[in-house]
Amino acid sequence: MTETTDYTPPQVWTWNKGSGGRFANINRPIAGPTHDKDLPVGRHPMQLYSLGTPNGQKVTIMLEELLALGHAGAEYDAWLINIGQGDQFSSGFVSANPNSKIPALVDRSGPEPIRVFESGAILIHLAEKFGAFLPTDPAARAECLSWLFWQVGSAPYLGGGLGHFYAYAPIKIEYAIDRFAMEVKRQMDVLDRRLAESEYLGGADYTIADMAVWPWYGGMAKGMLYGAGEFLQVQEYKNVIRWADQLGERPAVKRGRMVNKTSGEPSSQLHERHEASDFDTKTQDKVAPKA
C-alpha cells in the first residue's frame, strides 16, 4: 500500500463547501430546513416520503408484503423525495424526520398522525402494528431484532464507507478503500456463515431482518451496488447468493424495489405509488423526478 503524508488535520475543522464529490451539494454540518414546503398528503393510512435507495426499499418491501397478507390498513402513498435536489431539507420533511434522511413515514391511521423515521424503526412500527414479520417467541424475536440492528449498524460501512470511497469520492484513497473493503467482506462472511445454518436471518421464518438486510447485502451479492461485485469477489458467498435469489423472487419484493426508484431501466421505476394498480398501469411513470 502506498502512503500519503500530504494532509495534516488542522487544529479546528472548517467546512469547505467545494469538497465532498458527487454529494457535496446536499451534505452540510448543520441540521434544520433550508426552505419552506409542506409535504403532500394522500388518502391512505400510511404516507411514505422516500427514494428507492436500499434504505427506502426496506420500507416499501415491508408495506407490499403486508398488503400481500391482506392487511388493508397498510395501504400507502409513496411520495418521491429527490435528495439530489434537497427535498429532504424542506420544512415539511424536517418535521417528519429532523435528521433529513429518507425514508420517513407518517402513520395517519389513528386520531393523531405519528411520525416514524429511521428505516429500522419504521419496520418495527409496522411489524408491531400489524402483528407480522416479527416473531413473538422471545428467543426468535431477539434473533430477528439482533440481525435488524446488525444491519443498521453495519450499513454505514457498506454505503457511506465503501460506497463513497470506491464509487463516489472525487479522489481514490487506497487506505480508505482497503479499510472499508475489508470490513464489508467480513460482514458478507458473517452473513454467509449465518445463512449456511438457517434459511432466513432470523431462523426458519422470513422477517423484517431479511427485509432490512436484503436491499443492501443482497444487492451487493448480486453485483447491483457500486459496481463493486468483481472487486469484492461476491461470488464467494454462496449462501448469501442463495438467500438473495430466494427473496428476490418474492412478488412483494419485486414491487417494493420499484417504488420511488428513479434510476435503471424505465420499466423498473415507479416514481410515486398511490394505488396498487400503479404497478400495472404505470401511470405514475408520468411523475418524473426533478431534473
FENVENHU-V993255 format. One record per run of one state. SS is the DSSP state (h for helix, s for strand, l for the rest). FROM is the first residue (numbers start at 0). LEN is the number of residues. If there is no record, write none. Layout:
ss=SS from=FROM len=LEN
ss=SS from=FROM len=LEN
//
This chain:
ss=l from=0 len=20
ss=h from=20 len=3
ss=l from=23 len=11
ss=s from=34 len=1
ss=l from=35 len=10
ss=s from=45 len=5
ss=l from=50 len=3
ss=h from=53 len=15
ss=l from=68 len=3
ss=h from=71 len=3
ss=l from=74 len=1
ss=s from=75 len=5
ss=l from=80 len=2
ss=h from=82 len=3
ss=l from=85 len=1
ss=h from=86 len=3
ss=s from=89 len=1
ss=h from=90 len=6
ss=l from=96 len=7
ss=s from=103 len=4
ss=l from=107 len=6
ss=s from=113 len=4
ss=l from=117 len=1
ss=h from=118 len=12
ss=l from=130 len=7
ss=h from=137 len=31
ss=l from=168 len=5
ss=h from=173 len=24
ss=l from=197 len=10
ss=h from=207 len=14
ss=l from=221 len=7
ss=h from=228 len=4
ss=l from=232 len=1
ss=h from=233 len=3
ss=l from=236 len=1
ss=h from=237 len=11
ss=l from=248 len=2
ss=h from=250 len=8
ss=s from=258 len=1
ss=l from=259 len=6
ss=h from=265 len=3
ss=l from=268 len=1
ss=s from=269 len=1
ss=l from=270 len=2
ss=s from=272 len=1
ss=l from=273 len=4
ss=h from=277 len=4
ss=l from=281 len=1
ss=h from=282 len=4
ss=l from=286 len=5
//
